[in-house]
Amino acid sequence: MTNRTVQFNGYAYGDTPVQLNAHINGELVFSGEVPTQASLLPAATDPRGAPALFTVENSPLFPIEFSGTYPVTISVATGYGIIFGVVESNYMESSSTTLTTITNSSINENILTVGEVVSGTVKIDDFVTDENQTFYNSIVSGSGNSWTVEENQIVTPTTLYTGNVVNYPGNSTSFYNIFNDTVNYESINVYDSRSNVTIDGVFQATPIPPRDTLNSTWTWVVEQGSTIAFTLNISQGNVA
């Protein structure tokens, strides 16, 4: 059985090194100093691209075959605080998306009418969405400016996008979000592996501050002396 390595990403701030104590499912998995920026804790920052604060190496808590949840607590002992970003794992499936921009385009019941293809190529089996990704449909037949989509809906003329997703198997050296689904905060679905979040025992209805996009992990700010607790949602790993 192959175990995964999990890394908790984010930024630490303090004039002295920040120390974290992390428990997963009641087990102490990390206790020590993390890379720290010598500055005050900002009110907000974008956590995309944040480095690993600490890593849980080759853990029997995370075999490739496992999917489910664990309770997690992380306390901030020194410094000014932490801004937490994505929780990533190796052996996770990844994907890339190719988008085609189609302006002045509409959907009437199951007919997609394309005004102008600005970039790319419209193809059968592409998905169709708008810039806010508020809906998805799929193209089942057609050509030129007229295409049949799978589901009936009404979309007035606007800029739409068609595209396709290519999936890649996981491996030992590449790290991606440990949870490939969404969690719900106040009827908003966001791509965060954390749910049921509390800080110092106070339930957090939404992240503070919230992200300005729903398509990535939200920001969690934890000051020195505080503890964040949450349910970590975990998807099954994937290999070739």
Buried (B, 14 or more C-beta within 10 A) or exposed (E): EEBBBBBBBBBBBBEEBBBBBBBBEEEEBBEEBBEBBEEEBEEBBBBEEBEBBBBBEEBEBBBBEBEEBBEBBBBBBBBBBBBBBBBBBBBBBBEEEEBBBBEEBBBEEBEBBBBEBEEBEBBEEBBBBBEEEEBEBBBEEBEEBEBEBBEEBEBEEBBBBBBBEEEEEBBEEBBBBBBBEBBEBEEEEBBBBBBBBEBEEEEBEEBBEBBEEBEBBBBBBBBBEBBBBBBBBBBBBBEE
